[in-house]
Structure formats: structure tokens, C-alpha cells
Amino acid sequence: MTTNTPASRRKPRTWSQFGEVKRKPTPYEVVTGKFHYHFRREPAPFELDPTTPINTWYLNNREGSPLQVDDWEGFRDPYKLTYRDYVAMQHERELYVDALVDRSETSGLVAGLDPAWVATLEDVFVPLRFPIHVLQMVSLYVGQMAPSSYITNCAHFQAADEMRRIQRIAYWTKALANTHGDHIAESARSREIWQSDPAWQPLRKALETLLISYDWGEAFTALCVVIKPTLDTLFNDCLSDLAAQNGDSFVAELAAEFARDSARSRDWTQALTSYALERDPSLSEVFEGWVSKWVPVADEAVAALAPVLGKAPVPLDPVAVVKRAGATRDEFIVGTAI
């Protein structure tokens, strides 16, 4: 015999984990929501003695950060990316870059490059994998320390984007070396530039200081609001223009491709700062303090490195590069509502 269950006794068409949302959670929410069970857990994040190093680290640098709102689980990635979505999306973009590589190798583009431009690439393009590796590591740290897995996913996808950049730069460095000399791909030479060339030292100092900015809120703000938007203008937009006017269509298109990833980083960053400020407008002072601290650091790094772009056969004006990087970043910060 079939009986009808009264409406009041029907099981909710949702997951109790998400509360009374009165709807089925989306696939994005199912694989992302409330995975950080350890945030604000009493008496300590992890089921260990509260005084153990891992508990004190999280208590000091996450729960103890000035960047707090009552509920981080309400934040959403504007793209609502799951791991599956991200892999599928970037698979298509990697096929595009593979096509760029095939076209460039078939056309003999590398052999036809001006040796003076290749020398510029040795000084500007080849060492980039060192600073971008720092951007990748700090993105992973921000993701690891984030109070919600909705934030963690964004930061970790950003880290994967940086690794994508590093791998493509390394591949093209080897392609240049195969035609123009093995010394181009020698790590010792590019590491020497990164560690000793005066043009790179303010950037190295900025990024090494960023690596020891342990408060998760400051690490997020310094990386995603200030340092990365500034450097992405230099590494993507300015480098793309410089390569194009020196007849290097591959590096021009590769840098433009990386700019797509950078745009996604800026979008989720603006979404997160806007979400935090909507929940607590007083956080504006917290953000402003960190922005004021890190903007001069970023500007000093770009001012030192820009003259290297002025040494290309067809150069960019270093003063214009510095202004462009700063203006692009400042316009972005306005969009963060800070």
C-alpha cells in the first residue's frame, strides 16, 4: 500500500551541511563548500595539542589575521570553477599554445630572430621563471591559509596558472637555445641575473619579503591586489608589445595568452575584496594599510626593471612602462572597492 508523506515530514531537498537554502546545491557548491572544517574550530584548528606549531601557526596567521568577516562561506568565485572545469578550460588554452608553438617552429621563426632581440630575451624573458615561481608559491600559501575552500580553490587555480607560465617560458628558452646557443638555457646564467643583476634586485627583495608575509590577509592583499597586478602588466602586456615591435610574434602572443589568466585572477580578487567590505566596511582601513605598504615596493621593482626593456633593438620607453604598470594597478585597485 502506498502512503503519502505529509509535506512537513518530507526530507529537505538539500544537504544539511549547507543549512536551510531550500534548493539543491550546485555541483560547484557540492565540491567546494565547507571543506575547511578546521577554521574557527575550538580550542584549536586541528585535533592536536593547541600549542603544537601547526595550531599556533594557523591561530596566529589565519584566525589572528585582521582580515575577518563573520562568514567566509558566502564568497563565490565569479567563474564558479571546479577542478574539472579548470582542467577542461586550460586544456583548450594549452591546445591553442601548442598550435602557436607548431606554427612558430614550422615557419622557422626562431632562426629568423634578430640576435640583438635574442640577447634581450636572455635578459628579460628567460629569467622570468624565477619571480613567477615566487608568485606561484605565494598563491599556494594564500590558498592553504584561506578561511574557506571557496577562496582556496581560486588561489590554487591561480598557482596552476603560474606554473603554466613557468613551463612555457622554460620550453621556449630551450627552443631559443637549440638555435642560438646552449648558454641561453643554462640555469646558472639566468640565476646569476636574478640574484645579482642590479635591475632585478628590487624585484627579488620585494618577492622574498612577500614570501615571509605570513598573515594570510596581508599575503592575499600584497600578492593579488598589489604585486601581481603590477608585475602582470610588465610581464604580459609590456612584454607582448615589446616582442611584437621586435618581430617576435610567438612571445607576443604567448604573453597575451598569459594575460587571460591574469584577468581571471583580478576578477576573483575584486570579488573577494568586495565581499569582505560588504560584510564589514571597517576592513577598508585594514586593506588600505596593506596597500599603502606594498605599492611603493612594487613601484620600486618596476622602476628598476623597466630600463631593461629599453635596451631592446626596438625599445619601449622605460618611463612609459613604469607609468603603465602603476596606472593599470591603480585602476584595478579602484575596482576592488578598497
C-alpha positions in Angstrom: 0.0 0.0 0.0 1.3 3.4 -0.9 1.1 6.3 1.6 1.7 9.9 1.0 4.2 11.6 3.3 3.0 14.9 4.8 4.9 17.9 3.5 6.1 18.8 7.0 7.8 15.3 7.2 9.5 15.3 3.9 13.2 15.2 3.9 14.8 18.6 2.8 15.8 18.6 -0.8 19.3 19.9 0.1 22.3 18.9 2.2 22.1 19.7 5.9 25.7 20.9 5.6 24.5 23.9 3.6 21.7 24.9 6.0 18.2 25.9 5.0 19.0 27.0 1.5 15.8 25.4 0.2 17.4 24.2 -3.0 19.8 21.6 -4.2 23.4 22.8 -4.0 25.1 23.3 -7.3 27.9 20.9 -8.4 30.3 23.8 -7.6 29.0 24.1 -4.1 29.0 20.4 -3.5 32.7 20.0 -4.2 33.7 23.3 -2.7 31.6 24.3 0.3 32.7 23.9 3.9 35.7 21.8 3.3 37.7 23.8 5.8 36.2 22.2 8.9 39.2 23.4 10.9 38.5 27.2 10.6 37.5 28.7 13.9 37.3 25.3 15.5 37.7 25.3 19.3 40.0 25.1 21.1 42.4 24.8 18.0 42.1 24.2 14.3 43.5 20.7 14.3 42.9 17.8 16.7 46.2 18.2 18.3 47.5 20.0 21.4 46.6 23.6 20.9 50.2 24.6 21.5 51.6 22.5 18.6 53.3 24.5 15.9 50.7 23.9 13.2 47.9 25.0 15.5 49.7 28.1 16.7 50.6 29.0 13.1 47.0 28.9 11.9 45.8 30.6 15.1 48.3 33.5 14.6 48.2 33.9 10.9 44.6 33.0 9.9 42.3 33.2 12.9 44.5 36.0 14.2 44.6 38.0 10.9 42.9 41.4 10.9 41.1 40.3 7.7 38.0 38.7 9.2 34.3 38.6 8.4 31.5 36.7 10.2 31.0 34.2 7.3 33.6 33.4 4.6 31.4 30.6 3.1 29.2 33.2 1.3 32.0 34.2 -1.0 31.8 32.8 -4.6 34.4 32.6 -7.4 32.9 34.7 -10.2 33.7 31.8 -12.6 32.5 29.1 -10.1 35.3 26.8 -11.3 35.6 23.3 -10.1 38.8 21.3 -10.6 37.1 19.6 -13.5 36.1 22.9 -15.1 39.5 24.3 -14.7 41.3 21.4 -16.3 38.9 21.4 -19.2 39.2 25.1 -19.7 43.0 25.2 -19.6 43.2 22.1 -21.8 41.7 24.1 -24.6 44.1 27.0 -23.9 47.1 24.7 -23.9 46.0 23.3 -27.3 46.0 26.9 -28.5 49.5 27.5 -27.2 50.6 24.2 -28.8 49.3 25.5 -32.1 51.4 28.7 -31.6 54.5 26.6 -31.0 53.9 24.4 -34.0 53.3 27.4 -36.3 56.5 29.2 -35.0 58.7 26.1 -35.3 57.3 25.3 -38.8 57.9 28.8 -40.0 61.5 28.9 -38.7 60.6 32.0 -36.6 63.4 31.3 -34.0 66.2 31.2 -36.6 65.0 34.4 -38.1 65.0 36.4 -34.9 67.4 39.4 -34.7 70.4 38.3 -32.5 70.1 41.6 -30.6 66.4 40.7 -29.8 67.5 37.2 -28.6 70.0 39.0 -26.3 67.1 41.0 -24.9 65.1 37.8 -24.4 68.1 36.4 -22.4 68.0 39.3 -20.1 64.2 39.8 -19.8 62.3 36.6 -20.8 64.5 33.7 -19.7 64.9 34.8 -16.0 61.1 35.3 -15.6 60.7 31.8 -14.3 62.3 32.8 -11.0 59.9 35.6 -10.0 56.9 33.8 -11.4 57.8 30.8 -9.3 57.5 33.1 -6.2 54.1 34.2 -7.4 53.1 30.5 -7.6 54.4 29.7 -4.1 52.6 32.7 -2.5 49.4 31.8 -4.3 49.6 28.3 -2.8 50.2 29.8 0.6 47.2 32.1 0.3 45.1 29.1 -0.7 46.5 26.9 2.1 45.7 29.6 4.8 42.4 30.8 3.4 39.4 30.5 5.8 37.2 29.0 3.1 37.7 26.5 0.4 35.8 28.8 -2.0 38.9 31.1 -1.6 41.4 28.2 -1.6 40.2 27.0 -5.0 40.7 30.4 -6.6 44.2 30.8 -5.2 45.2 27.3 -6.1 44.0 27.7 -9.7 46.0 30.9 -9.8 49.1 28.9 -8.7 48.4 26.4 -11.5 48.3 29.4 -13.9 51.7 30.5 -12.8 53.1 27.0 -13.2 51.7 27.0 -16.7 53.6 30.3 -17.4 56.8 28.8 -16.0 56.6 25.7 -18.1 56.0 27.6 -21.3 58.9 30.0 -20.6 61.2 27.1 -19.9 60.1 25.3 -23.2 60.7 28.4 -25.3 64.0 29.1 -23.6 65.2 25.6 -24.7 63.9 26.4 -28.3 66.0 29.5 -28.3 69.0 27.6 -27.0 68.7 25.0 -29.7 69.2 27.7 -32.4 71.2 30.5 -30.7 73.4 28.7 -28.2 73.2 26.3 -25.3 74.2 29.1 -22.9 70.7 30.6 -23.1 69.2 27.6 -21.3 71.9 27.3 -18.6 70.2 27.9 -15.3 73.4 29.3 -13.8 73.3 32.3 -16.1 69.7 33.2 -15.6 70.0 32.6 -11.8 73.0 34.9 -11.8 70.8 37.6 -13.4 68.1 37.0 -10.9 70.4 37.1 -7.9 73.0 39.7 -8.9 71.9 42.0 -11.7 71.0 45.4 -10.1 67.9 45.7 -12.4 66.4 42.6 -10.8 67.3 43.2 -7.1 64.4 45.4 -6.0 62.0 42.8 -7.5 63.9 40.0 -5.8 63.7 41.8 -2.5 60.0 42.5 -2.9 59.2 38.9 -3.7 61.4 37.5 -0.9 59.7 39.8 1.6 56.3 38.6 0.2 57.4 35.0 0.9 57.7 35.8 4.6 54.4 37.8 4.9 52.7 35.1 6.9 49.4 36.8 7.8 47.0 35.4 5.2 45.2 38.6 4.8 48.3 40.6 4.1 49.7 37.8 1.9 46.5 37.9 -0.2 46.4 41.7 -0.4 50.1 42.1 -1.2 50.1 39.4 -3.8 46.7 39.7 -5.5 45.9 43.4 -5.0 49.3 45.0 -5.5 52.3 42.9 -6.6 50.7 40.5 -9.1 48.6 43.1 -11.0 51.7 45.4 -11.2 54.0 42.6 -12.5 51.5 41.1 -14.8 51.3 44.4 -16.7 55.1 44.3 -17.1 55.4 40.5 -17.8 52.3 40.2 -20.0 51.2 43.5 -21.6 54.5 45.3 -21.9 56.5 42.2 -22.9 53.8 41.4 -25.5 54.1 44.8 -27.1 57.9 44.8 -26.9 58.0 41.4 -28.7 55.6 42.4 -31.3 57.5 45.5 -32.3 60.7 43.4 -32.5 59.2 40.9 -34.9 58.7 38.1 -32.3 55.1 37.1 -32.9 55.4 34.0 -30.7 56.4 35.7 -27.5 53.9 38.5 -28.2 51.0 36.0 -28.5 52.3 33.9 -25.6 52.4 36.9 -23.2 48.9 37.9 -24.4 47.7 34.4 -23.7 49.0 34.6 -20.1 47.1 37.9 -19.7 43.9 35.9 -19.9 44.9 34.0 -16.7 45.8 37.3 -15.1 42.4 38.8 -15.9 40.7 35.8 -14.1 43.0 36.5 -11.1 41.9 40.1 -10.9 38.3 39.1 -11.2 38.2 36.8 -8.2 40.4 39.2 -6.2 37.9 42.1 -6.8 35.1 39.7 -5.9 36.7 38.8 -2.6 37.6 42.3 -1.5 34.1 43.5 -2.4 32.6 40.6 -0.4 34.7 41.3 2.6 33.9 45.1 2.5 30.2 44.4 2.2 30.3 42.2 5.3 32.5 44.7 7.2 33.1 48.2 5.8 35.6 48.9 8.6 38.0 46.5 6.8 38.7 49.3 4.4 41.3 50.6 6.8 43.0 47.2 7.0 43.2 46.9 3.2 44.4 50.4 2.8 47.2 49.9 5.3 48.5 46.9 3.4 48.1 48.6 0.0 50.0 51.6 1.2 52.8 49.4 2.4 53.1 47.3 -0.8 52.5 49.8 -3.6 55.9 51.6 -3.1 57.6 48.2 -3.0 56.0 47.2 -6.4 56.8 50.6 -7.9 60.5 50.3 -6.9 60.7 46.9 -8.5 59.2 48.0 -11.8 61.3 51.2 -11.9 64.5 49.2 -11.7 63.5 46.6 -14.2 61.8 48.8 -16.9 65.2 50.1 -18.3 66.0 46.5 -19.4 63.0 46.8 -21.8 64.6 50.0 -23.1 67.6 48.1 -24.3 65.8 46.1 -27.0 66.6 46.8 -30.6 63.2 48.5 -30.9 62.8 49.6 -27.2 59.9 50.6 -25.0 60.3 53.9 -23.2 61.1 52.9 -19.6 59.3 55.9 -18.1 56.1 54.9 -20.1 56.5 51.3 -18.8 56.6 52.4 -15.2 53.6 54.7 -15.7 51.6 52.0 -17.4 52.3 49.4 -14.7 51.4 51.8 -11.9 48.3 53.2 -13.7 46.9 49.7 -14.6 47.4 48.6 -11.0 45.8 51.7 -9.5 42.8 51.4 -11.8 42.4 47.8 -10.7 42.6 48.8 -7.0 39.8 51.3 -7.6 37.7 48.3 -8.8 38.4 46.4 -5.6 36.3 48.9 -3.6 39.2 49.3 -1.2 
